[in-house]
Structures are given as structure tokens and as C-alpha cells.
Amino acid sequence: MNRAIKLTTMAALILPMSQAMGTELSMISSYDLTAAYTREVAQRYIDKVEEASEGNITIALDGPGVVPPFEQLQPVSAGVYDLLYTHGAYHTDTTGVGAAMDAVFVDPDKTRESGLWEFIDEHYNELGLKLLAVPPLGSSGFQYVLKEPIEGTPGLEGLRVRGSPTYTNATEGLGGTPVLMSSGDVYSAMDRGVIDGAAWGLNGVEDMSWDEVAGYFTKPTFGQTYTYIFMNLNAFEALNEDEKEILITQGSELENETAGILDELAQEEWQSLKDKGMQETHFQESDAEQLDTLVTEGIWQLGLGKSPEAVKTMREIAIKNEMTAILD
């Protein structure tokens, strides 16, 4: 066999082996691996990407036990991990843009058509990250989980309540004292009486067993909230065009799936929590009427305080396209 034939034969053998290896990526989540948001958003995205790529793109997932939620942005920007699943409130020390999205009504198609999605993407490009998806966590966003029922108004008067910066204005406006704390620390903090409750989304209370240390969840729910899937920009640019297209397309599809899925799961979880002994506790009408305003105003102010020019532009886009409450 001459040298040319040997090289051709070797290339024919090596190419399928290389293709078979595929592209292996790593992701870190700000939520525990068993939490509803990791399971229903991050893992769903991983499964969609692997299916769309016919197994050629695989993503290994780690949780906050490896890197704490408030410290995850930098290692992904630096390329230690390829992808990050997180909430914008976990990196407000770096930028307020991610957290500010929680002031925008849930409408994934409009978020893209308005140019808001592209603006957020370009902002994070400057931080070494590529935006892949902004999945909403339901059509409504927040609730409080409390050890004791609401009595009187303001409903959180004198209570120490876990939260991220997203909830600060709402908690203070309802008379409470915000305590910055990751979700993984809430169980022990409530059990020991360090806090009286926790602000949270509509899913995952049962996953974290908070029903064992708290007796009540609040109504009405309020606001809206989003998470993010980012990728290290250099790692994204190193992919071939087909791989890039798969990651972006599956991110867009995910955005249109998660609100309905998580709404249904929230209903199921509330019933399960009741079966375990938890009860609804209701804000009085005067408090309930201002919940959306308090959280929306607080979120915009949080964003403006951290990234004034960028969040001002976000807010202008949102107002122009009727995507946020217009506050007095």
C-alpha cells in the first residue's frame, strides 16, 4: 500500500472517531441539582440540546456545592465552566442587567422582537458571556414562605426574611427586614429561628423541605422572574455553526415552554404542601394591591443602581413596547 493510500485510510478511520467523541460541555447551576428549577429548566435544556444534536453535544451538570451561587459568574467568564444556569440577582455585584429583567412582563417572543433579548446578549458579551436563553419561571414570579401566618398590615412587620436583592424593596415595603442568603441555607436558618421566612419563586419549596420548618405560603403571588443560561463566549465562538445553531434554537424553544410547565407544577406543589400540613396565608388587601408595584419598582431601582446606563436602556425598551408597569 503506497503512502497516499495509507494516509487516506488513516483519515477515514480518525474522522468517524472524532465525530463519535462529539462536543463535551460543562454547566454549573445556581440551584441544587434536585431543585425544581435545575430539573425543569437546566436539565430540560441539556436534554433538548442532546436530542437535537443526536447526542453529539453533551453537557455535564454541577451544582452550587462546587461553586456558591453568588460566585459563579466569574469562573464561567474565565472558562472554568462552559455554561451557567443562574438568576441575575446572584451577580448584581457585577451587573444589574440580569436582575432587571424581572421587571419585564412574561412574553418570550416579544422580548426577542423588541430587541431587548439582543441588548442583554450584547451586554453580557462584554463580560465574556454569550446569552443562550432567558427562561421565565412561570407566568407569575414570587411568594413568601413563613413560619407564622400573616396578621395585620404591613404583613411582614418585624420579620426577618431571606431574599436576594430582587426582593429587597418588596420585603421592606411590607415591613420586613431582608436577609441576604442562598437558598441552601434557608432550612437551617428557619429551623434555628435566625429568619422568620423566605422570599422565593413558585416552585421548589417542597424540594428543599421548607415545609418541615415553615407552616405557611403567601397569596397572592406577585411579579415575574426569569433565569438565564449563559455560555463562555470564547467557548461558544469555538463551536461550529451547526452547534451554535442548536444551542440558540433550543434556548428559544425552552423560553416558550417553561412558564406553562412551572405554572402547572406550582399548582401541584401547593396542593402537596397542603397535604403535608402547610396553609395559605393572605396579605390584606392594602398590601396585596401594592405587591406588584413594590417588586417592579425595586427591581428597576436595583438595576439602575448597579448599571445605570444599560438598565436605563432596558427600561426604555420595555416601556416603549408595553412590557413593564409604568410607575408614577
C-alpha positions as CSV (number, residue, x, y, z in Angstrom):
1,M,0.0,0.0,0.0
2,N,1.5,3.3,-1.0
3,R,1.8,6.3,1.3
4,A,-1.2,8.3,-0.2
5,I,-3.5,5.3,0.3
6,K,-2.3,4.8,3.9
7,L,-3.0,8.5,4.7
8,T,-6.4,8.3,3.2
9,T,-7.2,5.2,5.1
10,M,-6.0,6.7,8.4
11,A,-8.1,9.8,7.8
12,A,-11.1,7.7,7.1
13,L,-10.6,5.9,10.4
14,I,-9.8,9.0,12.5
15,L,-12.7,11.2,11.3
16,P,-15.5,8.9,12.5
17,M,-13.7,8.5,15.8
18,S,-13.5,12.3,16.3
19,Q,-17.2,12.8,15.3
20,A,-18.2,10.0,17.7
21,M,-16.5,11.8,20.6
22,G,-18.7,14.8,20.0
23,T,-18.6,18.0,21.9
24,E,-18.5,17.7,25.7
25,L,-19.5,20.8,27.7
26,S,-19.9,21.6,31.4
27,M,-22.6,23.6,33.2
28,I,-22.9,24.9,36.7
29,S,-26.3,25.7,38.2
30,S,-27.1,28.2,41.0
31,Y,-29.7,25.8,42.3
32,D,-29.3,22.4,43.9
33,L,-29.3,19.6,41.4
34,T,-32.6,18.2,42.8
35,A,-34.3,21.6,42.8
36,A,-37.3,22.2,40.5
37,Y,-35.5,25.0,38.6
38,T,-32.5,22.9,37.8
39,R,-34.6,19.9,36.9
40,E,-37.2,21.7,34.9
41,V,-35.1,24.3,33.2
42,A,-31.3,23.5,33.2
43,Q,-31.8,19.7,32.8
44,R,-34.6,20.2,30.3
45,Y,-32.2,22.4,28.2
46,I,-29.5,19.8,28.4
47,D,-31.9,17.1,27.2
48,K,-33.2,19.2,24.4
49,V,-29.6,20.0,23.2
50,E,-28.5,16.4,23.4
51,E,-31.6,15.3,21.5
52,A,-31.4,18.0,18.8
53,S,-27.7,17.2,18.3
54,E,-28.4,13.4,18.2
55,G,-26.0,13.0,21.1
56,N,-23.1,14.9,19.6
57,I,-23.4,17.7,22.2
58,T,-23.4,16.5,25.8
59,I,-23.4,18.7,28.9
60,A,-22.3,17.7,32.4
61,L,-24.0,19.5,35.2
62,D,-22.7,20.6,38.6
63,G,-24.5,22.4,41.4
64,P,-23.8,25.2,43.9
65,G,-21.9,22.8,46.2
66,V,-19.0,23.2,43.9
67,V,-19.1,27.0,43.5
68,P,-21.6,29.1,45.5
69,P,-24.3,30.9,43.5
70,F,-23.0,34.4,44.2
71,E,-19.5,33.4,42.9
72,Q,-20.4,31.6,39.7
73,L,-20.3,34.3,37.0
74,Q,-16.5,34.8,37.1
75,P,-15.5,31.1,36.6
76,V,-17.8,30.8,33.6
77,S,-16.5,34.1,32.2
78,A,-13.0,32.7,32.7
79,G,-13.8,29.4,31.0
80,V,-13.6,27.1,34.1
81,Y,-17.1,26.1,33.2
82,D,-18.7,26.3,29.7
83,L,-22.2,27.2,30.7
84,L,-24.0,28.8,33.7
85,Y,-27.7,28.4,34.8
86,T,-28.5,31.2,37.2
87,H,-30.6,34.2,38.2
88,G,-29.5,37.7,37.7
89,A,-29.7,38.6,41.4
90,Y,-26.8,36.3,42.0
91,H,-24.3,38.6,40.2
92,T,-25.6,42.1,40.9
93,D,-22.1,43.0,42.2
94,T,-21.0,42.7,38.5
95,T,-24.1,44.0,36.6
96,G,-27.7,44.9,37.3
97,V,-28.9,44.0,33.9
98,G,-29.7,40.3,34.7
99,A,-31.8,41.1,37.7
100,A,-33.6,44.0,36.0
101,M,-35.3,41.5,33.6
102,D,-37.6,40.6,36.5
103,A,-39.4,43.9,36.0
104,V,-40.5,42.8,32.4
105,F,-43.8,41.0,31.7
106,V,-43.6,37.4,30.6
107,D,-43.7,37.2,26.8
108,P,-40.6,35.5,25.3
109,D,-41.5,36.3,21.7
110,K,-41.9,40.0,22.5
111,T,-38.7,40.0,24.5
112,R,-36.9,39.0,21.3
113,E,-38.9,41.0,18.8
114,S,-38.5,44.2,20.8
115,G,-34.7,44.0,20.7
116,L,-34.4,43.5,24.5
117,W,-33.0,40.0,24.2
118,E,-30.3,41.2,21.8
119,F,-29.5,44.1,24.1
120,I,-29.0,41.8,27.1
121,D,-26.9,39.4,24.9
122,E,-24.6,42.3,23.8
123,H,-24.2,43.5,27.4
124,Y,-23.1,40.1,28.6
125,N,-20.8,39.7,25.6
126,E,-18.7,42.4,27.2
127,L,-18.4,40.2,30.3
128,G,-17.2,37.3,28.2
129,L,-20.5,35.5,28.1
130,K,-23.0,34.5,25.3
131,L,-26.7,34.6,26.2
132,L,-28.5,31.3,25.2
133,A,-31.8,31.6,26.9
134,V,-33.9,33.8,29.3
135,P,-36.5,31.2,30.6
136,P,-39.3,32.6,32.7
137,L,-40.2,30.7,35.9
138,G,-43.9,30.8,35.4
139,S,-46.5,33.5,34.4
140,S,-46.2,34.9,38.0
141,G,-43.0,35.2,39.9
142,F,-42.9,35.2,43.7
143,Q,-44.3,34.2,47.1
144,Y,-43.2,34.2,50.7
145,V,-42.8,31.1,52.9
146,L,-43.4,32.0,56.6
147,K,-43.2,30.2,59.9
148,E,-46.3,32.0,61.2
149,P,-49.4,33.4,59.4
150,I,-49.8,37.0,58.4
151,E,-51.6,39.1,61.0
152,G,-52.5,42.7,60.2
153,T,-50.7,45.1,57.9
154,P,-48.0,45.5,56.8
155,G,-47.9,41.8,56.6
156,L,-44.2,41.2,57.2
157,E,-43.9,43.7,60.1
158,G,-40.9,42.8,62.3
159,L,-40.0,39.7,60.4
160,R,-36.5,38.7,59.2
161,V,-37.0,37.3,55.7
162,R,-34.5,35.6,53.5
163,G,-34.1,37.0,50.0
164,S,-31.8,38.1,47.2
165,P,-31.6,41.7,46.1
166,T,-34.6,41.2,43.9
167,Y,-37.0,41.1,46.8
168,T,-35.5,43.8,49.0
169,N,-37.9,46.6,48.1
170,A,-41.0,44.4,48.5
171,T,-39.9,42.9,51.8
172,E,-39.0,46.4,53.2
173,G,-42.3,47.8,51.8
174,L,-44.2,45.2,53.7
175,G,-42.4,45.9,57.0
176,G,-39.8,43.1,56.9
177,T,-36.0,43.1,57.2
178,P,-34.3,41.4,54.2
179,V,-31.6,38.9,55.0
180,L,-29.3,38.1,52.0
181,M,-28.9,34.3,52.0
182,S,-28.6,31.5,49.5
183,S,-31.5,29.0,49.3
184,G,-29.3,26.2,50.6
185,D,-29.0,27.9,54.0
186,V,-32.7,28.6,54.5
187,Y,-33.8,25.4,56.1
188,S,-31.3,25.5,58.9
189,A,-31.8,29.3,59.4
190,M,-35.6,28.9,59.7
191,D,-35.2,25.9,61.9
192,R,-32.9,27.8,64.3
193,G,-35.1,30.9,64.3
194,V,-32.4,33.0,62.5
195,I,-35.1,34.0,60.0
196,D,-38.8,34.1,60.1
197,G,-39.4,33.2,56.4
198,A,-38.1,33.3,52.9
199,A,-38.9,35.1,49.7
200,W,-38.9,32.6,46.8
201,G,-40.3,31.7,43.4
202,L,-43.4,29.5,43.0
203,N,-41.6,26.2,42.8
204,G,-39.2,24.2,44.9
205,V,-40.4,24.7,48.5
206,E,-41.1,21.0,48.7
207,D,-37.8,20.0,47.1
208,M,-35.9,21.9,49.8
209,S,-38.2,20.6,52.6
210,W,-39.1,24.0,53.8
211,D,-42.5,22.6,54.7
212,E,-40.7,21.0,57.7
213,V,-39.7,24.3,59.2
214,A,-42.4,26.7,57.9
215,G,-46.2,26.4,58.1
216,Y,-47.4,29.0,55.6
217,F,-47.1,30.2,52.0
218,T,-48.5,33.6,50.9
219,K,-51.2,34.7,48.5
220,P,-51.4,36.4,46.2
221,T,-48.3,35.6,44.2
222,F,-46.7,38.6,42.5
223,G,-44.3,39.9,39.9
224,Q,-42.5,37.7,37.5
225,T,-39.0,36.2,37.4
226,Y,-36.5,34.8,34.9
227,T,-33.4,32.7,35.0
228,Y,-30.5,32.7,32.4
229,I,-28.5,30.2,30.5
230,F,-25.1,31.7,29.6
231,M,-22.1,30.3,27.8
232,N,-18.5,31.3,27.9
233,L,-18.2,33.5,24.8
234,N,-14.8,32.0,23.7
235,A,-16.2,28.5,24.1
236,F,-19.3,29.4,22.1
237,E,-17.2,31.0,19.3
238,A,-15.1,27.9,19.1
239,L,-18.1,25.7,18.1
240,N,-19.0,25.0,14.6
241,E,-22.1,26.8,13.1
242,D,-24.4,23.8,13.4
243,E,-23.5,23.5,17.1
244,K,-24.1,27.2,17.7
245,E,-27.5,27.0,15.9
246,I,-28.6,24.1,18.1
247,L,-27.7,25.9,21.4
248,I,-29.5,29.1,20.3
249,T,-32.6,27.3,18.8
250,Q,-33.1,25.1,21.8
251,G,-32.7,28.1,24.1
252,S,-35.5,29.9,22.2
253,E,-37.7,26.8,22.4
254,L,-37.1,26.5,26.1
255,E,-38.2,30.1,26.8
256,N,-41.6,29.3,25.3
257,E,-42.0,26.1,27.4
258,T,-41.0,26.9,30.9
259,A,-43.8,29.3,32.1
260,G,-46.6,26.8,31.4
261,I,-44.7,23.9,32.8
262,L,-43.8,25.7,36.0
263,D,-47.3,27.1,36.4
264,E,-48.7,23.6,36.4
265,L,-46.0,22.3,38.8
266,A,-46.7,25.2,41.2
267,Q,-50.4,24.2,41.4
268,E,-49.4,20.6,42.1
269,E,-46.8,21.6,44.7
270,W,-49.2,23.9,46.6
271,Q,-51.7,21.0,46.9
272,S,-48.9,18.7,48.0
273,L,-47.8,21.2,50.6
274,K,-51.3,21.5,51.9
275,D,-51.5,17.7,52.2
276,K,-48.3,17.9,54.3
277,G,-49.9,20.5,56.6
278,M,-48.9,23.9,55.2
279,Q,-51.6,26.5,54.8
280,E,-52.2,29.6,52.7
281,T,-51.8,32.9,54.5
282,H,-53.1,36.0,52.8
283,F,-51.9,39.6,52.6
284,Q,-54.5,42.1,53.5
285,E,-56.0,44.0,50.5
286,S,-53.9,47.1,51.1
287,D,-50.7,45.1,51.0
288,A,-51.8,42.8,48.1
289,E,-52.6,45.8,45.9
290,Q,-49.1,47.1,46.1
291,L,-47.1,43.9,45.8
292,D,-46.5,44.1,42.0
293,T,-45.6,47.8,42.3
294,L,-43.2,47.2,45.1
295,V,-41.3,44.4,43.4
296,T,-41.3,46.1,40.0
297,E,-40.1,49.4,41.4
298,G,-37.5,47.7,43.5
299,I,-36.1,45.7,40.6
300,W,-35.7,48.7,38.3
301,Q,-34.0,50.6,41.1
302,L,-31.7,47.7,41.8
303,G,-30.7,47.5,38.2
304,L,-30.3,51.3,37.8
305,G,-28.2,51.4,40.9
306,K,-25.8,48.8,39.6
307,S,-25.7,49.5,35.8
308,P,-27.4,52.9,35.3
309,E,-26.9,53.4,31.5
310,A,-27.6,49.8,30.5
311,V,-30.7,49.4,32.6
312,K,-32.0,52.8,31.6
313,T,-31.9,51.5,28.0
314,M,-33.6,48.2,29.0
315,R,-36.4,50.2,30.8
316,E,-36.9,52.4,27.8
317,I,-37.3,49.4,25.5
318,A,-39.7,47.8,27.9
319,I,-41.8,50.9,28.3
320,K,-41.9,51.6,24.6
321,N,-43.1,48.0,23.9
322,E,-45.6,48.0,26.9
323,M,-43.6,45.2,28.6
324,T,-43.4,46.6,32.1
325,A,-45.6,48.5,34.6
326,I,-45.3,52.3,34.2
327,L,-44.7,53.6,37.7
328,D,-45.6,57.1,38.9
